[in-house]
Amino acid sequence: MPSARAAAPPEPPLGELVMQVARGLRRRFAATLEPWGVTPHESRALRVIGEHEPTRLGVVAQHLRIAPRSVTDVVDSLEARGFVAREPDPSDRRATRVALTTQGRAVLAELDAARRADHESYFADLSERDRAALARILGRLVDDR
């Protein structure tokens, strides 16, 4: 005779849980960026430019995994707000490089601080031990791929 108790709902698959966390972090990050009027895509572009500056647009496109023609629109938007500046590439007069401006560097630092604070808030319910274990496990998965 079957038990009168209802069966517990099945646990979501591990991959689905990871995707839910990633979606939650992306939504929160987009909201975090609103005061600066920067999209997540533009934020990633600023970070790439900051890490590789001065750099060609093709390098930015490669790191963002978008078509070179698409990165032009992103850089145009950042340039219009004074966050980046284009300059000729001294090694190839046909090419252009892009670099952060002083304002862009300041905004990127603010965005990074806001992102770190948001991540800290998101994971605040986990103990230090759980956070360290999660970081170790996720790091291993990232390293193995």
N, C-alpha and C positions, 0 to 999 in steps of 0.2 A: 504494500500500500504506500503510495507516494506521501512524502512529508507535506504537512499543511503549510509549512513556511515557504514563502516565495524565494526563489533562487536569486542570489545577488546578481545584479547586472554584470556582464562580462567587462573586464578591464579593457580600455581602449588599447589597441596595438601601440607598442613603443614608438614606432615611426610617427603615428598620428599624434601622440603626446608631444613629441619634439616639434612637429609642425605647428601645433596649437601654441606652444611657447614662442616659436619664431614669429608667428602671426601677431601674437600679443605684444611682443617686443617691437615689431615694426609699427603697429598702430600707436603704441605709446611714443615711439621715437618721432613719428610724424606729428603728433600733438605737441611734443617737446619743441620741435622746430618752428612752430607757428609764430612765436613772438619775433623771430628773425625774418619771417617771410621766405624761408628757404625750404625747398622740398627735400625729401630723403635722397633723391637722385643728385641734386645739386650739392648736398652735404658730402656725399661720397666723392663727387668730382673735386670739391675743395680739398678733401683729405688726400686724394691721389695727386693732385697738383702740388700740394704742400710737401708730400713725401718725395716727389721726383723733380721738383722745380729747379731751374726752368726746364720744361719738357714740351715735346711736340704733342699736338692734339691726338695723333695716332696712338701715342703711348697712353694717354688718358682713356681713349676709346677701348684700347686693349684691356686695361685694368677694370673698366666698367662693364666690359663684355657687351659693348654696343657698336653699331656701325659708325665709322669715322664721320659720316655726314650728320649723324644724330648728336655727336658730341659738340659739334659746332653750335647747335641751338643752346645747349647747356652752358657752354662757355660764353656765348653771346649774352645770355641772361645774367651770368655772374659778372661779366665785364660791364654791363649796363649799370649795375649796382655798385661798381667800384671795388669788387672783391678780387678780381684778377686783371692782369694786363697782358696784352700780346706784345711780342717783340720779335724782331727778325732773328733767325738762327744764324749765328756767325759762321757756322760750318757749311751752310747751304743757303744761299741768298733766296732761293725759291720757297724755303720752308719758314714756318712761324712757330715760335715757342710761346708758352703761356706760363706765367708765374703769379703767385699771390702778391697782392698789394699789402701795404701796412694794415689797411682796414680789413682785407681778406684774412690776413694772419690773425688779427684780433678776433674776428667773427669765428674763425675755425677753432680757436682756443676756447671761446665761449660755448660753442656747439659741443666740443669734446667734453667740457666740464659738465654741461647739462646732460649729455648722454651717460656719462659715468654716474652722475647722481640718480638718474632715472633707473639705470641698471641696479644700482645699490638698493633703491626703493623696491624694485621688482623682486629681488631675491632676498629681501630683508627677513622674510619668515623662515628662511633656511638657517640652520646653525652654521657656524664657521666650518665645522667638520663636514656637513652636507655640501656646502658650497665648494669646499676643496675637493671632495669626491666627485661632484658633478663636473668641475673644471678639469679634473684629471681624466675622467671618462670621455668627455666631449673632446678634449685635446687629443686624446688617443685616436678617436674616430677621425678627426680632422687630419692628423698626421699620417694616418694609414691610407688616406684616399689620395 
